[in-house]
Amino acid sequence: MEDLTRKPPAIRRALAAAALVGAVFLGALSATDAGAASSSTAHGCHWVSSLPTNVLRQGSTGTCVKYLQSKLAVPADGIFGHQTHHAVVVTQEHCGLQTDGIVGARTWDALLHWCRE
């Protein structure tokens, strides 16, 4: 797989936008995401006010990681590895968030509610 971290920021943003748009067309991001967890893959996450409270980072595992991966349109193996970390960083950059690769409240909110395109 190609290392996208070597691409210029504008290219990475364009690729992130394309991935998010593709996820919308594939149904990975839907209106039901705004409410409480409704899909079976989301049951591994703890939810408060329509947002998972789980803080995920490289090395995290489990069904909540699978749910995150489904939102990022990366293979959902439940292991927060390099590919998931890269997708999180690119998404954070696209959404104007701190690019730390950690999925906390702001990143969850962006993914599920306001930064979908």
N, C-alpha and C positions, 0 to 999 in steps of 0.2 A: 504494500500500500504506500502511496506517495506521502511524503512528509510535508504537510501543508504549512507547518510553522515557518518554513523558509520562504513562503510566498509573501509578497508585499501586503500590508494591512488592507489596502483597498480590495485586493483579490480575495483575501480571507473573508472580508465583510460580504463581498458578492457571493462567495460560496456558502456562507452561513445563511444569507437571505434565500438563496436557491434551495438549500436544504430545508429551511423552515416552510417555504412555499410548497415544496414537494411533500412535506409532512402533512400540510393542510389538505392537499389534493388526495393524499392517500388515506385521509381520515385519522391520522395520528393525533391531530389537534382538533378538538370539537367543542361545541358549546357546552357540553356536559362537563368539561374540565373545570368550568368556573364554579360549579357547585361542589358538594361533598364528593368524595371518591365514589365513582360509580362502576369503574371497570375492575375486574378481578385482579389485574396486575397492580392496582393502586392499594389493595388491602394491606400490603406490607408497610405502608406509610402511616404515620400518625397525623391526623388532620385537625386543624383548628381554623375556623373562619375561612373555609374553602382553600386553605393552603397546607401542604405537608409541613410538619415541624421538623422533620428529619434533616439534619445537616449532613450532606454527603460530600465526600472528597475521594481522591485517588486512594484506593485500598478498601473502600467501603464495598460491602456485598449485600445481596439479598433482593427481595421482591421490590423494595422501594427503589433500588438501583435499576431494576428492570423497568419499572414505571418511568423513571427519568430517561432511560435509554429509548423508550418508546416515544417520548416527547421530543428527543433529539434526533430521531430517525437513524439511530445507529443499532447494530446488532444487540439485541436484548439478552445478554448472557448472565446478567446479575452481578457482574464484576466491574467495578469502576476502575478501569485500566487506562492506558495511554489514549486509546481512541475516544473513550467517553470524556476524559479530561480535555482533550483537544476540542471536542465538540462543545463542551461547556465554555471553554475560554473563547472560542470563536463566537458563540452565542452571546456571551457577556459583552464582548467587544461590540458586536452588532447592536446590542440593546443599550449601549452606553453605561454599562456597569463596570465595577472594578473587575479586572481580568485576573482573578486569583485561582480559578478552577474549582472553587468551593461553592457548592449549591446550598445556599442558605435562604432566608426568607425573601430577599430581593430577587434572587435568581429564580426561585420558584414562582414568585409573583409575575415576573416578566414572562417566563415560559408558559404559564397557565392563563394569564389574563391580558397583558397589555402589549407584549412584544412578540407577536405571532408571525409577522411577515418579514 
